[in-house]
Amino acid sequence: MEGTIERMEVDTSFGKIFCLHRNGDFPVLFIHGLGAISNNWLPLFSKLNPKFELIAPDMLGHGRSAKPNIEYTLDVQCKVIDELFDNIGTKWPFAIIGNSYGGEIATCYAINHRVPKYLVLIDSALSKIGNTNNANIDAFLKKLDQVEPGNDLNIMRNIIMNSKKDGIGLDDLKKVNSKTLIIWGSDDPEINVKYANIIKDNIKGSSLYIIDKGGHAPMIRKPDEVSEIINKELT
């Protein structure tokens, strides 16, 4: 039903992917951060233009989606997105919005898979520019388990280690050909706001929006401000 958020499962070669979905004319994929789930986007969804088709999966290894015993590389997550798009019937033009680890997946997808018309990076983790705060992985996982309980910490560790090996760096950012919006919380405690400017300087034609006291997930803390930017820019 139009305007209604539906919960669905999509079969992929990696297993079932749980997904939130709302019908619309312009597809927008939302990718959550490490250890998070699709529900993180719900505060934003009711405020977005009804023309947007909203697609928000629990990424592989997260939430209600499959948790196979594999290497969790960025490319694997991108292949899951390809299969998700094929199953739903998503065609170009489309947009991808990613928060934190989801921003790194989104950037990888935009460079190496199907090029979105719009790429929106919200407090994006980019492992090879050194903006992830997980130098002590054990301490980071302990903190993650307190903030986002219920995750398989072995999978979370695998994701971190693979991102360190094949993550996105400054040279990769120069390959982005999508119209890019960068949204960042001014007081992000996980990834300093200075990295927002570094990303902007390395993605040609990108735009930067700083959300006052938006934290690491401004779509949760400041959904009105984030939705206003998305509704205005994704036309």
Buried (B, 14 or more C-beta within 10 A) or exposed (E): EEEEBEEBBBEBEBBBBBBBBBBBEBBBBBBBBBBBBBBBBBBBBEBBBEEBBBBBBBBBBBBBBBBBEBEBBBBBBBBBBBBBBEBBEBEEEBBBBBBBBBBBBBBBBBBEBBBBBBBBBBBBBBBBBEBBBBEEBEEBBEBBBEEBEEBEBEBBBBBBBBBEEBBBEBEBBEEBEBBBBBBBBEBBEBBBBEBBEBBBEBBEEBBBBBBEEBBBBBBBBBBEBBBEBBBEBBE
